[in-house]
């Protein structure tokens, strides 16, 4: 609203982004995305088109200009009547009347911006139907050794996954330093200290409304007791929340049926390396997964992780033989699902590998099974949304990705990339840019994010910025080849892919 009023006051003038930021957010540091989001909302409320504007015009490299007529119909006549009755009325007063006339139209915009859409209301109602919402924050590593970060994160994620098995709980992850996107009944937080063979874990369950500590658990045991500690935290917190425990849903299910602490520790280390997504860390992760399997040959999730490491080699061109890497990925994914077919994560893994093979129908079958096993498994919805874009149905992606974000509001960069990709192919470049900004703020070295941002910026008449993104990619991957990248890109071969490649060539990729 403040952005619109400022543009009204400067009607017909080009107002720079810097001026708007200073005027609307004085003394507060906000990113350009906040302003872009406000402009998009105003345009939508007014039915404006950024490419053929009738209200707000984007002036490349300069800012925005309000170009819609000031005052219409009765408002003009009223202003004219006042002008003839008061010949000495100053021009500034006349301009004020015109601004007031525009505010009558602005009321409609206020309602649009202030009240949630029907879809948003339905989402909130859906959340309200869930009896209990618990937010799990990453456990803090207080051992003084950054090399133990993986352990603290792994413990909190295992407990989160375990709690998520409970059908009457809505479990969400909250990143450190962020605010929950919706109110929670409970917040689970904790800390981990691993020094030598000693392990100290503290877990606290807080009232989500007032922060009161409801239960506090403290363990100081041998590291070999790690799995038992996780079980006890889960059971105690569930007892506090629900008053009863389903002992059948033990945390060993979330771990993929291993009772071997050494295998579990190696698996957590591998997971932390896999998420970095570089050739070097991918190789380290693969070695750790193999060592976990050597410690427990029936550890299903370790096989699933091994499959993802080979899929990453294929997708990013990190190996000498991409086809062989993809075959290995499928072999280990099938091994994982053969061991634990009831784990939704394993259906997601095989769905991901099938997506790399462009076998979209079979991938969707496995992802649907994952959702059937765990209806709140956000990653399955997200990958289904990604597949719809790959098969040239980007509009079908949006709701699936919104579902994923609603189930996991604090997800990483990938959800934002997937929804940005859909908006790009739908031609909504401003929304694509906003979501790509969110993705890159979470993972600034992801090549695909930079590629789509370059293509998007071209359509926003920001050619120099698009060319800069091409340089960014070369800084991350000096040997980057658009042809090689496109060969392993899982998008269907058709008009959509050709359009993307044409944009990237125009941005300077070769």
Secondary structure as UniProt FT lines:
FT   HELIX           2..9
FT   TURN            10..12
FT   STRAND          15..16
FT   HELIX           17..24
FT   TURN            26..27
FT   HELIX           32..46
FT   STRAND          56..59
FT   TURN            60..62
FT   STRAND          63..66
FT   HELIX           74..85
FT   TURN            87..88
FT   HELIX           91..114
FT   HELIX           118..129
FT   STRAND          132..137
FT   STRAND          140..141
FT   HELIX           146..148
FT   HELIX           149..164
FT   TURN            167..168
FT   STRAND          169..174
FT   TURN            176..177
FT   STRAND          186..195
FT   TURN            196..197
FT   STRAND          198..207
FT   TURN            208..210
FT   STRAND          213..222
FT   HELIX           223..225
FT   HELIX           226..242
FT   TURN            247..248
FT   HELIX           251..255
FT   HELIX           261..274
FT   TURN            275..276
FT   HELIX           279..295
FT   TURN            297..298
FT   HELIX           300..316
FT   HELIX           322..339
FT   TURN            341..342
FT   HELIX           344..356
FT   TURN            357..358
FT   HELIX           360..373
FT   TURN            375..376
FT   HELIX           378..390
FT   TURN            391..392
FT   HELIX           394..407
FT   TURN            408..410
FT   HELIX           413..426
FT   HELIX           429..442
FT   TURN            444..445
FT   HELIX           447..459
FT   TURN            460..461
FT   HELIX           463..476
FT   TURN            478..479
FT   HELIX           482..488
FT   HELIX           495..506
FT   TURN            507..508
//
